[in-house]
Amino acid sequence: MANRIVLNTISYHGSGAIKEIPGEITRRGFKKVFVCTDPDLVKFGVAAKVTDLLDEAGIAWSMYSEIKPNPTIKNVTDGVEAFKAAEADCIVTIGGGSAMDTAKAVGIIVNNPEFADVRSLEGVAPTKNHAVFTIAVPTTAGTAAEVTINYVITDPEKVRKFVCVDTNDAPEVAVVDPDMMATMPAGLTAATGMDALTHAIEGYTTRGAWELTDMFHLKAIELIAKNLRDAVAEAKSGQPGSGREGMALAQYIAGMGFSNVGLGIDHAMAHTLSAHYDTPHGVACAMLLPIAMEFNKPVVAERLADVAVAMGVDTTGMTADEAADAAIAAVRQLSADVDIPTVCEAITEDELDQIADDALADACYPGNPRDADHATVVELFRKIMK
């Protein structure tokens, strides 16, 4: 079986990288940009850092920012109509996973109108054409949506999230500028950082893991373990530092890996929490990460031992099982150090059957290295109940 790697055509990294955006647009002859972002980034002037550059370069643009934190089908369909009304010919998406996931879906539907029913994109969508040319500019250090071939949309009618996987949705250009992340509050820095760690650990232990993605995931784990605490401290103090830059790179590297091999039961359960209770995605992932690691330990102990080493644990003299336990303990400690909650108070006993069913139906679940049944998933959810 051949292993596949899909990445951006071009990516820029480091402070000031957004200055490359106008050149990428003008060199390709595009005339009008559809800026896809979220209301808070407009309100606090973050999106303006990019649109000011477009203005300086004389590039016309139109903005769509009516996007919810967990983007809905309506956000996508409204975005498609807004793109058409603007008579735009390319997209610049600025934000976290919500804005970028919306932009991906919009770009796909515009160039593949037979998929106008957003639900038809669930799973591995057989689209024929690449999405509208897109430059993705992350403002959080966690989702890595700027490099992945995945996006997640919320279906409010069915109270569920669905995952779309499509090589045609990958943005051609990613611009990972830590200066665009400078306004992230501490809580969001922590949550998105733990999301990135979950990507890296699940990607390293998923069924599809192989040597090339292993390299990405282990390096991402190492960078997150070194930088997340500092990034959160910098967010609290308002002072610049190396933590944010380290996390900006770490989350992108994690995305290079997991996008190509999949995830597992943690993300399947986390998507369910977000759909039912609007739990922030990174918080849901973080709460579940040590629980998922413990569940998977019987079949991936040696890989979890590698995770321990990447996190800076001295595993000298430990057995694989002991080192795996040390990895789980290190994850719990990091999560506690950045103030991630350990319980989801919204879960009630009478909802457990439904959310377990939804998790098992999630597109991320098949990548999990160990099979789970309904009763097992119910018990895993119970571990984060009040």
Wavefront OBJ file of the C-alpha trace (Angstrom):
o trace
v 0.000 0.000 0.000
v 1.280 3.471 -0.892
v 1.423 6.133 1.799
v 0.336 9.627 0.751
v 1.471 13.057 1.921
v -0.490 16.208 1.041
v 0.865 19.604 2.129
v 0.576 23.243 1.080
v 2.253 24.257 -2.156
v 3.982 27.070 -0.259
v 4.134 27.998 3.409
v 5.690 30.984 5.152
v 6.786 30.968 8.796
v 7.959 33.555 11.288
v 7.356 37.099 12.450
v 6.232 39.356 9.626
v 5.301 36.503 7.306
v 1.946 38.137 6.446
v 3.849 40.672 4.315
v 4.163 37.919 1.712
v 0.400 37.789 1.129
v -0.032 40.615 -1.420
v 2.754 39.251 -3.600
v 1.239 35.772 -3.633
v -2.045 37.282 -4.855
v -0.704 39.700 -7.474
v 1.753 37.225 -9.003
v -1.170 34.955 -9.815
v -3.248 37.717 -11.334
v -6.145 37.599 -8.876
v -8.295 40.726 -8.762
v -10.516 40.510 -5.692
v -10.031 38.746 -2.368
v -12.799 37.179 -0.296
v -11.619 37.645 3.306
v -13.124 34.941 5.518
v -12.683 35.586 9.231
v -14.660 35.818 12.471
v -16.325 38.770 14.250
v -13.873 38.987 17.144
v -10.879 39.235 14.823
v -12.589 42.123 13.064
v -13.570 43.770 16.351
v -10.070 43.614 17.820
v -8.253 44.679 14.674
v -6.481 41.397 13.981
v -7.982 40.913 10.522
v -7.015 44.510 9.702
v -3.343 43.546 9.900
v -3.923 41.654 6.661
v -6.542 43.851 5.001
v -4.309 46.907 5.536
v -1.625 45.131 3.502
v -4.160 44.436 0.763
v -5.139 48.121 0.759
v -1.515 49.215 0.535
v -1.037 46.919 -2.458
v -4.190 48.190 -4.158
v -5.908 44.795 -3.954
v -9.698 44.874 -3.734
v -11.368 42.766 -1.057
v -14.708 41.904 0.490
v -15.178 40.493 3.988
v -17.360 37.697 5.358
v -17.176 37.387 9.138
v -20.513 35.991 10.337
v -18.985 32.728 11.544
v -19.741 30.941 14.803
v -17.022 29.335 16.972
v -18.268 25.934 15.791
v -19.192 26.817 12.181
v -22.570 25.647 10.976
v -24.006 24.533 7.664
v -25.662 27.947 7.384
v -22.313 29.689 7.898
v -21.043 27.788 4.885
v -24.045 28.364 2.627
v -24.125 32.055 3.554
v -20.421 32.223 2.801
v -20.893 30.697 -0.640
v -23.533 33.302 -1.462
v -21.344 36.098 -0.099
v -18.399 34.917 -2.232
v -20.550 34.950 -5.364
v -22.063 38.338 -4.544
v -18.592 39.810 -4.019
v -17.452 38.550 -7.438
v -14.226 37.471 -5.763
v -11.707 35.136 -7.369
v -9.603 34.016 -4.380
v -9.837 33.601 -0.605
v -7.731 34.792 2.304
v -8.937 33.188 5.515
v -7.815 34.633 8.833
v -8.561 32.928 12.129
v -8.680 29.689 14.019
v -10.234 26.468 12.846
v -13.711 27.976 12.602
v -12.843 30.575 9.966
v -10.515 28.274 8.066
v -12.943 25.342 8.070
v -15.681 27.635 6.759
v -13.376 28.957 4.050
v -12.456 25.436 2.990
v -16.084 24.426 2.605
v -16.920 27.645 0.743
v -13.976 27.191 -1.609
v -14.906 23.586 -2.329
v -18.579 24.304 -3.049
v -17.856 27.307 -5.277
v -15.675 25.146 -7.523
v -17.791 21.995 -7.097
v -21.397 23.273 -7.130
v -22.789 19.735 -7.249
v -21.857 19.598 -3.538
v -23.997 22.610 -2.601
v -25.668 20.434 0.030
v -22.983 20.805 2.696
v -23.876 17.448 4.239
v -22.820 15.752 0.994
v -19.210 16.655 1.836
v -19.118 14.473 4.949
v -16.437 11.797 5.007
v -14.160 11.447 1.996
v -15.836 13.653 -0.606
v -15.260 12.743 -4.290
v -14.880 16.328 -5.497
v -13.332 16.867 -8.934
v -11.919 20.368 -8.666
v -9.585 21.982 -6.193
v -11.119 24.630 -3.974
v -10.857 28.310 -4.826
v -7.240 29.476 -4.442
v -6.815 30.080 -0.713
v -4.220 31.650 1.543
v -4.728 30.558 5.157
v -3.505 32.723 8.034
v -3.918 31.086 11.470
v -4.479 33.255 14.533
v -4.395 30.362 17.002
v -1.704 27.760 17.570
v -3.641 24.527 17.567
v -5.931 23.471 14.742
v -3.363 23.465 11.913
v -6.320 23.873 9.535
v -4.020 25.904 7.301
v -2.168 22.729 6.268
v -4.697 19.929 6.712
v -7.072 18.260 4.261
v -9.835 18.151 6.875
v -12.551 20.485 8.044
v -15.380 20.124 10.549
v -18.892 21.547 10.231
v -21.692 21.568 12.815
v -25.164 20.350 11.886
v -27.461 22.021 14.480
v -30.555 20.162 13.294
v -28.977 16.793 14.032
v -26.887 18.083 16.977
v -23.658 16.693 15.578
v -20.407 17.657 13.970
v -19.269 16.008 10.770
v -15.745 15.699 9.441
v -14.963 16.297 5.775
v -11.756 14.896 4.270
v -10.726 16.107 0.831
v -7.300 16.629 -0.728
v -8.884 19.380 -2.828
v -9.516 21.573 0.211
v -5.896 22.110 1.303
v -5.008 25.820 1.087
v -2.334 26.418 -1.540
v -0.523 28.883 0.714
v -0.171 28.918 4.507
v 1.162 31.980 6.316
v 2.076 31.088 9.896
v 2.979 34.384 11.540
v 3.216 34.312 15.362
v 2.470 38.049 15.422
v -1.066 37.178 14.271
v -1.437 35.117 17.447
v -0.324 37.856 19.837
v -3.841 38.719 21.023
v -4.808 35.172 22.002
v -5.911 35.127 25.657
v -4.301 32.626 27.993
v -7.280 30.253 28.032
v -7.391 30.025 24.255
v -3.613 29.654 24.074
v -3.840 26.705 26.454
v -6.812 25.048 24.762
v -5.474 25.332 21.225
v -2.042 24.215 22.378
v -3.496 21.086 23.940
v -5.448 20.487 20.732
v -2.119 20.511 18.894
v -0.673 18.046 21.413
v -3.680 15.791 20.896
v -3.138 15.935 17.132
v 0.476 14.917 17.579
v -0.104 12.087 20.067
v -3.154 10.680 18.276
v -1.348 11.002 14.950
v 1.633 9.100 16.338
v -0.536 6.278 17.679
v -3.200 6.066 14.941
v -3.520 2.972 12.760
v -2.147 4.800 9.726
v 1.046 6.138 11.352
v 4.269 5.615 9.392
v 7.867 6.822 9.400
v 7.433 10.190 7.701
v 4.487 11.276 9.830
v 6.175 9.855 12.938
v 8.956 12.373 12.379
v 6.474 15.254 12.322
v 4.532 14.091 15.351
v 7.488 13.460 17.643
v 9.003 16.845 16.831
v 5.652 18.543 17.440
v 5.301 16.837 20.842
v 8.803 17.969 21.776
v 8.107 21.581 20.773
v 4.756 21.703 22.572
v 6.225 20.284 25.782
v 8.941 22.959 25.642
v 6.814 25.932 24.631
v 3.165 25.675 25.731
v 3.678 26.709 29.354
v 5.741 29.705 28.231
v 3.168 30.646 25.586
v 0.407 30.677 28.211
v 2.565 32.723 30.583
v 3.268 35.206 27.787
v -0.471 35.479 27.104
v -1.144 36.199 30.773
v 1.579 38.819 31.033
v 1.049 40.424 27.651
v 4.785 40.242 27.071
v 6.310 38.821 23.887
v 8.497 35.742 24.048
v 9.630 32.600 22.319
v 6.753 30.427 23.548
v 4.237 31.711 21.011
v 6.648 31.315 18.117
v 7.468 27.776 19.225
v 3.785 26.887 19.424
v 3.042 28.418 16.015
v 5.596 26.086 14.466
v 4.665 23.072 16.604
v 0.984 23.103 15.691
v 1.819 23.377 11.968
v 4.227 20.439 12.155
v 1.576 18.365 13.934
v -0.841 19.235 11.133
v 1.645 18.052 8.517
v 1.401 14.652 10.143
v -2.121 13.967 11.346
v -3.765 15.398 8.246
v -2.231 12.524 6.315
v -2.808 9.612 8.711
v -5.899 10.474 10.742
v -6.669 10.691 14.441
v -8.641 8.524 16.865
v -11.150 8.170 19.657
v -10.164 11.356 21.488
v -11.183 13.551 18.565
v -14.273 11.456 17.883
v -15.447 12.043 21.451
v -14.337 15.695 21.473
v -16.366 16.473 18.352
v -19.393 15.025 20.125
v -18.885 17.200 23.207
v -18.628 20.320 21.051
v -21.755 19.439 19.076
v -23.908 18.656 22.118
v -22.595 21.113 24.699
v -20.623 23.674 22.694
v -17.508 22.643 24.621
v -14.467 24.416 23.125
v -12.753 21.877 20.913
v -9.293 22.195 22.450
v -10.676 21.874 25.983
v -12.623 18.761 25.005
v -9.526 17.201 23.436
v -7.388 18.026 26.455
v -9.836 16.597 28.985
v -10.027 13.349 27.029
v -6.377 12.977 25.998
v -4.993 11.104 29.043
v -8.159 8.986 29.150
v -7.762 8.018 25.497
v -4.066 7.293 26.040
v -4.885 4.994 28.950
v -7.498 3.189 26.868
v -5.087 2.708 23.960
v -2.071 1.822 26.094
v -2.478 -2.002 25.795
v -1.838 -1.809 22.031
v 0.525 1.204 21.765
v 2.625 1.114 24.941
v 5.915 1.331 23.059
v 4.713 4.324 21.074
v 3.515 6.048 24.225
v 6.978 5.408 25.653
v 8.347 7.400 22.710
v 5.875 10.159 23.583
v 7.305 10.278 27.102
v 10.801 10.814 25.750
v 9.579 13.537 23.371
v 7.967 15.276 26.335
v 11.272 15.342 28.165
v 10.699 12.449 30.575
v 13.805 10.488 31.589
v 12.684 6.923 30.903
v 16.016 5.298 31.700
v 15.408 1.902 33.324
v 11.651 1.985 32.709
v 9.715 -0.765 30.981
v 7.552 0.219 28.018
v 4.465 0.100 30.256
v 6.114 2.297 32.877
v 7.255 4.793 30.250
v 3.748 4.844 28.760
v 2.345 5.639 32.211
v 4.937 8.397 32.523
v 3.726 9.876 29.209
v 0.146 9.902 30.456
v 1.259 11.537 33.710
v 3.236 14.166 31.776
v 0.169 15.015 29.690
v -1.976 15.335 32.821
v 0.622 17.612 34.411
v 0.932 19.840 31.338
v -2.840 20.119 31.115
v -3.045 21.073 34.800
v -0.204 23.586 34.460
v -2.127 25.478 31.778
v -5.414 25.343 33.718
v -7.433 22.967 31.550
v -10.561 21.670 33.359
v -10.893 17.952 33.989
v -14.692 17.603 33.891
v -17.511 18.503 31.521
v -20.327 19.475 33.851
v -22.923 19.535 31.077
v -22.949 15.761 30.516
v -25.898 13.957 32.086
v -26.448 10.247 32.570
v -29.426 10.096 30.231
v -27.364 11.524 27.350
v -24.501 9.049 27.553
v -25.960 6.535 25.115
v -26.503 9.166 22.439
v -23.097 10.808 22.701
v -21.391 7.398 22.712
v -23.222 6.494 19.497
v -22.241 9.809 17.936
v -18.582 9.341 18.874
v -18.462 5.867 17.341
v -19.999 7.279 14.135
v -17.438 10.097 13.895
v -15.000 9.969 10.985
v -12.001 10.122 13.346
v -12.895 6.962 15.256
v -11.751 4.355 12.659
v -8.168 5.558 13.000
v -8.035 4.603 16.663
v -5.496 1.815 17.265
v -7.817 -0.100 19.618
v -11.440 -0.986 18.959
v -14.105 0.214 21.379
v -17.718 -0.782 21.796
v -20.647 1.330 22.911
v -20.354 0.399 26.592
v -16.647 1.239 26.606
v -17.200 4.705 25.156
v -19.925 5.371 27.721
v -17.435 4.549 30.478
v -14.788 6.789 28.900
v -17.243 9.700 28.895
v -18.091 8.965 32.527
v -14.463 9.680 33.413
v -14.988 13.381 32.660
v -18.410 13.708 34.309
v -18.794 15.743 37.463
l 1 2 3 4 5 6 7 8 9 10 11 12 13 14 15 16 17 18 19 20 21 22 23 24 25 26 27 28 29 30 31 32 33 34 35 36 37 38 39 40 41 42 43 44 45 46 47 48 49 50 51 52 53 54 55 56 57 58 59 60 61 62 63 64 65 66 67 68 69 70 71 72 73 74 75 76 77 78 79 80 81 82 83 84 85 86 87 88 89 90 91 92 93 94 95 96 97 98 99 100 101 102 103 104 105 106 107 108 109 110 111 112 113 114 115 116 117 118 119 120 121 122 123 124 125 126 127 128 129 130 131 132 133 134 135 136 137 138 139 140 141 142 143 144 145 146 147 148 149 150 151 152 153 154 155 156 157 158 159 160 161 162 163 164 165 166 167 168 169 170 171 172 173 174 175 176 177 178 179 180 181 182 183 184 185 186 187 188 189 190 191 192 193 194 195 196 197 198 199 200 201 202 203 204 205 206 207 208 209 210 211 212 213 214 215 216 217 218 219 220 221 222 223 224 225 226 227 228 229 230 231 232 233 234 235 236 237 238 239 240 241 242 243 244 245 246 247 248 249 250 251 252 253 254 255 256 257 258 259 260 261 262 263 264 265 266 267 268 269 270 271 272 273 274 275 276 277 278 279 280 281 282 283 284 285 286 287 288 289 290 291 292 293 294 295 296 297 298 299 300 301 302 303 304 305 306 307 308 309 310 311 312 313 314 315 316 317 318 319 320 321 322 323 324 325 326 327 328 329 330 331 332 333 334 335 336 337 338 339 340 341 342 343 344 345 346 347 348 349 350 351 352 353 354 355 356 357 358 359 360 361 362 363 364 365 366 367 368 369 370 371 372 373 374 375 376 377 378 379 380 381 382 383 384 385 386
